[in-house]
Every structure is written in C-alpha cells, then in structure tokens.
Amino acid sequence: MSASVWSMRFWGVRGSFPCPGATTARYGGNTPCVSLEGPGPSLILDAGTGIHACGHALLERTEGPGTIDVILTHTHWDHIMGLPYFEPLYREGWTVRIHGPRPETRSLRDVIHALWEPSVFPAVPVADLQVVELRDDDFAIAGWRIRSYAMHHPGRTLGYRMERPGVRPVAYLTDNELEKPEEPAGSQWRVGLVDFLRGVGTLVHDTMFTDAELETRHGWGHSSPDAAVRLAAEAECRELFLFHHDVEKDDVAMDTVVRSTRLFAAGIAPGLSVDPTIEGTTLGLEDT
C-alpha cells in the first residue's frame, strides 16, 4: 500500500465487536472505520471503535475548528459504537455531520443521539452535531461524488461508490451477503450491483466468513472471500481488499484466508490483486 495525494486509511477492519490482543495485533482488532484523506477535508466511512484513533489523528493535522463528515453504512453497533469516543465532538467550534440511511424503526437522529443517553454515557458533545438522513442514491459530500446501493444485510444498509477528479473510483461495501440460496446468480439485484461497480478500480468488500462457514450463516448478511473475488472479477475491478474480518479468526487464521483467496483469484481472475485490509495501513488512490 503506497502513499498518494488522496488515500484511504483503515482505522478499524473487524466485524461484530472489537477484539484487541496479541493474537490479532497484525490485522487489528477495532471495528469498522475508514477515512479518505487528501488536500481537502477528510471523509470518514463508518464509526466503529477505529474512529477513536482517527479523531485524534485528524485533530493533530488540522488547524482550528472545522467540519467533519462521517458517512454510516448502517446503524448496527459495530459501525457506530466509536462515536461517543470521537474527540472532535468534544471540541468547541467544530461541526460533525453524520450521514446515513434511515433505520427501519427509528430516525437516524434518534439512534445517534441515544448514544449519549445519560444512563449509558455521561459526556455531552459540545461540537455542532448534525444528523443527515440520506434520501438520494447520488449525492456530493466533501468534494466527493458518492453513489449508494442497497446491501443484502438485516436492516437498511448501504454500500458506497466514491469518485473525484484525479482519483480512481473506489467502492466500500461492508456487511453484504452476495450469494443467497434463494436468489439466483442472475437476479436483478446482482446485475445492478455489478453495474454499480463497473469502472471501480478498488473494491473494499465484506469477506467475514468462508464458504463452509456460510452454510450455517445464510441470512446473516455477510460474504466469503471467494464470493467477493467472483464479484470483483465480474465487475472488472483491479484490486479487492478483504474487510470486516471475523472476530474468531486470529492473525494465523487470517493468513490462511488470504493465501487461499489469492490462490482462488489466480485461477478465475489472474489480473485481480487481492489483499487484506490491515488496521493502520494506507492505500494510495492516485488515478494511474
């Protein structure tokens, strides 16, 4: 992973709940948080526990109060549990805008503000906290043109495709079940997803469970590395990054997943680059 004028940085790459420790130190134990960084304002994707370190880093490199945009894929715990520990929320003069889909039974604003219910979290944000429900599938935030697509996951969940001049298109699809037994491979949803990804150079996709593990986990809303490879090949992506790692897989198990996925990709999509997402690493997004 190389540096670039614009880059994607991984602050949290695990699913479900944080699992720090000696056996997960190489890949990381924080839950999802990714930032897009460059000469303009940063854009943050998801607010898992990785957003804690992201917030401190952002304050260190930013002069004075500013505006921060955070886009949520959905409001399950592992994707929002870091928000109460996002330091810019406790700085006067800052504005933090939380964008995301409306949950099924409550407004996005209600879900976000419930994180600071006094009985569970006593601190109170002093920044201007704004909550914006996404109502269109094509919008612009912080200089990025962003398109969304509905994922196969319990509750309303969105995947995002992001573009800006001079940067190769990148897609962030976490918590997505690609292959459901009751749905044919040629379904309208699958065809639409491939069209949505066409022209994307870099695909970050949920690869939480192996094909064997998915036999007992259908309906959970997650995919396998092999399924993600098939999607990336079909959409003609250049590189696939495995994301939302299972908390039950330590570093050694993850090494095995990466090796087997690369072997599988070499057989069906020889030109596709396959790498794991690793907490703390940066991926250059220069348009080459």
C-alpha positions in Angstrom: 0.0 0.0 0.0 1.5 3.3 -1.1 1.1 6.9 -0.3 -0.8 9.3 -2.6 -2.2 12.8 -2.8 -5.5 11.1 -1.9 -5.5 7.9 0.2 -7.8 5.5 2.1 -6.7 4.8 5.6 -8.0 1.8 7.6 -8.6 2.6 11.3 -10.8 -0.5 12.0 -11.3 -3.6 10.0 -13.1 -6.1 12.3 -16.8 -7.0 12.3 -19.2 -7.6 15.2 -17.2 -6.3 18.2 -13.6 -5.2 19.0 -11.1 -7.9 19.7 -7.7 -6.4 20.6 -4.9 -8.6 21.8 -1.7 -10.3 21.0 -3.3 -12.8 18.6 -5.0 -10.1 16.4 -2.3 -7.4 16.5 -1.1 -7.8 12.9 -4.5 -7.4 11.3 -6.1 -5.3 14.0 -9.0 -5.6 16.4 -11.0 -2.4 16.0 -14.4 -2.3 14.3 -15.1 -0.5 11.0 -13.8 2.9 10.3 -12.1 4.1 7.1 -11.1 7.6 6.1 -10.5 9.2 2.7 -7.7 11.8 3.1 -6.0 14.3 0.9 -5.6 18.1 0.3 -9.3 18.7 1.0 -11.5 17.8 4.0 -11.3 14.2 5.2 -14.3 11.9 4.7 -14.9 9.2 7.3 -16.8 6.0 6.5 -18.4 4.3 9.5 -17.8 5.0 13.2 -16.7 1.7 14.8 -14.1 1.8 17.5 -11.4 2.7 15.0 -12.8 6.2 14.8 -11.3 7.0 18.2 -7.7 7.0 16.8 -9.0 8.6 13.6 -10.4 11.5 15.6 -7.1 12.2 17.4 -5.1 12.0 14.2 -7.5 14.4 12.5 -7.2 17.0 15.3 -3.4 16.7 15.2 -3.1 17.6 11.5 -6.0 20.2 11.3 -5.6 23.8 12.3 -8.5 25.3 14.1 -12.1 24.2 14.2 -13.6 22.7 11.0 -16.3 20.5 9.6 -16.1 16.7 9.6 -18.3 14.4 7.5 -19.0 10.9 8.7 -21.0 8.5 6.4 -22.5 5.4 8.0 -23.4 2.3 6.1 -25.9 1.4 8.7 -26.5 1.7 12.5 -25.6 -1.7 13.8 -23.4 -1.5 17.0 -20.1 -2.3 15.4 -20.4 0.6 12.9 -21.5 3.3 15.4 -20.0 2.3 18.8 -17.0 4.5 18.5 -18.9 7.8 18.1 -19.1 8.7 21.8 -15.2 8.4 21.8 -14.7 10.7 18.7 -12.7 13.6 20.2 -13.8 16.3 17.7 -17.3 16.0 19.2 -15.9 17.5 22.5 -14.2 20.5 20.9 -15.9 23.9 20.8 -16.4 25.3 17.3 -16.2 22.1 15.4 -19.1 20.7 13.3 -19.6 17.0 12.9 -22.1 15.8 10.3 -23.3 12.2 10.5 -24.9 11.0 7.2 -26.5 7.6 6.7 -29.7 5.7 5.8 -32.8 5.9 8.0 -33.0 2.8 10.2 -36.2 0.7 9.9 -37.9 1.6 13.1 -36.4 5.0 14.3 -35.0 8.1 12.7 -31.2 8.2 12.3 -31.1 11.2 14.6 -32.9 9.3 17.4 -30.4 6.4 17.1 -27.4 8.7 17.1 -28.5 10.9 20.0 -29.4 7.8 22.0 -25.6 7.0 22.2 -25.4 9.9 24.7 -28.3 8.8 26.9 -27.1 9.7 30.4 -27.7 6.2 31.8 -25.2 4.7 29.4 -22.8 7.6 28.6 -22.4 10.7 30.8 -20.4 13.0 28.5 -22.2 15.6 26.3 -20.9 16.7 22.9 -20.1 20.4 22.6 -19.5 20.4 18.9 -22.3 21.2 16.5 -23.6 17.6 15.9 -25.8 17.4 12.8 -27.5 14.2 11.6 -28.5 13.9 7.9 -30.6 11.1 6.6 -29.6 10.2 3.0 -32.6 10.4 0.7 -30.9 10.1 -2.7 -28.6 7.4 -4.1 -26.4 10.0 -5.8 -25.0 12.9 -3.8 -21.9 15.0 -3.0 -20.1 15.4 0.3 -16.7 17.0 1.0 -15.8 17.2 -2.7 -16.7 13.5 -3.4 -19.4 12.3 -5.7 -21.0 9.4 -3.9 -23.4 6.8 -5.1 -25.1 4.3 -2.9 -26.6 0.8 -3.4 -28.7 -1.2 -1.0 -26.8 -4.2 0.5 -28.1 -7.6 1.4 -27.9 -7.2 5.2 -30.5 -7.2 8.0 -31.8 -3.6 8.4 -31.3 -0.8 5.9 -27.6 -0.9 4.8 -25.9 0.9 2.0 -22.7 0.4 0.1 -20.9 3.4 -1.4 -19.0 4.2 -4.6 -16.9 7.4 -4.3 -15.3 9.4 -7.1 -13.5 12.8 -7.5 -11.2 14.2 -10.3 -7.7 12.6 -10.3 -8.7 9.7 -8.1 -9.6 6.3 -9.3 -13.2 5.2 -8.3 -13.3 3.3 -5.0 -16.2 1.3 -3.5 -16.8 0.5 0.1 -19.2 -2.5 0.6 -19.3 -3.8 4.1 -21.9 -6.1 5.6 -23.2 -7.6 2.3 -24.4 -11.1 1.6 -23.5 -11.8 -2.1 -24.8 -15.3 -2.6 -28.1 -16.3 -1.0 -29.5 -19.8 -1.6 -33.0 -18.4 -2.5 -31.7 -15.9 -5.0 -30.3 -16.8 -8.5 -26.9 -15.5 -9.5 -28.6 -13.6 -12.4 -31.0 -11.7 -10.1 -31.9 -8.1 -10.8 -30.1 -7.1 -7.6 -26.9 -8.8 -8.6 -26.9 -7.4 -12.1 -27.5 -4.0 -10.7 -24.6 -4.4 -8.2 -22.2 -5.3 -11.0 -23.3 -2.3 -13.0 -22.9 -0.2 -9.9 -19.3 -1.4 -9.5 -18.3 -1.2 -13.2 -15.3 1.0 -13.6 -14.3 0.9 -9.9 -10.6 0.3 -9.5 -10.5 -0.5 -5.8 -13.2 -2.6 -4.1 -13.3 -3.0 -0.3 -15.8 -5.8 0.4 -17.1 -7.8 3.4 -15.4 -11.2 3.5 -16.3 -12.2 7.0 -17.0 -16.0 6.6 -15.6 -18.7 4.4 -17.9 -20.6 2.0 -18.0 -23.5 4.5 -18.9 -21.2 7.4 -21.7 -19.6 5.4 -23.5 -22.9 5.1 -24.9 -22.3 8.6 -24.9 -18.5 8.4 -27.1 -17.6 5.5 -29.3 -14.6 6.2 -26.7 -13.1 8.5 -25.8 -10.6 5.8 -22.1 -11.4 5.2 -20.0 -12.8 2.4 -17.0 -15.1 1.7 -13.7 -14.1 0.2 -14.3 -16.4 -2.8 -17.7 -14.7 -3.4 -16.1 -11.3 -3.3 -13.5 -12.4 -5.8 -16.2 -13.6 -8.2 -17.9 -10.2 -7.9 -14.7 -8.2 -8.4 -13.9 -10.3 -11.5 -17.4 -9.9 -12.9 -17.3 -6.1 -12.4 -13.7 -6.0 -13.8 -12.2 -4.3 -10.7 -8.4 -4.0 -10.5 -8.0 -4.8 -6.8 -10.0 -6.3 -4.0 -9.4 -5.7 -0.3 -10.9 -8.2 2.2 -12.8 -6.4 5.0 -14.9 -6.9 8.1 -12.8 -9.8 9.4 -14.4 -12.3 11.7 -13.5 -11.9 15.4 -13.0 -15.6 15.7 -10.1 -15.5 13.2 -6.8 -14.6 14.7 -3.7 -13.5 12.7 -2.7 -17.0 11.8 -6.2 -17.9 10.6 -6.3 -14.7 8.6 -3.1 -15.6 6.9 -4.7 -18.8 5.8 -7.7 -16.9 4.5 -5.5 -14.5 2.5 -3.4 -17.4 0.9 -6.4 -19.4 -0.1 -8.2 -16.4 -1.5 -5.2 -15.4 -3.6 -5.0 -18.9 -5.0 -8.7 -18.9 -5.9 -8.3 -15.5 -7.6 -5.3 -16.6 -9.6 -7.5 -19.4 -11.0 -10.5 -17.3 -12.1 -9.2 -13.7 -12.3 -5.4 -13.7 -12.9 -5.3 -9.9 -13.2 -7.1 -9.2 -9.9 -4.9 -8.1 -7.0 -6.2 -9.4 -3.6 -5.1 -8.1 -0.3 -6.4 -8.0 3.3 -7.3 -4.7 5.0 -5.0 -4.1 7.9 -5.6 -1.6 10.7 -3.3 1.4 10.4 -2.4 1.0 6.8 -2.9 3.4 4.0 -3.9 2.8 0.4 -3.0 5.3 -2.3 -5.8 6.3 -4.6 -3.9 8.1 -7.4 -5.5 7.7 -10.8 -3.0 5.6 -12.9 
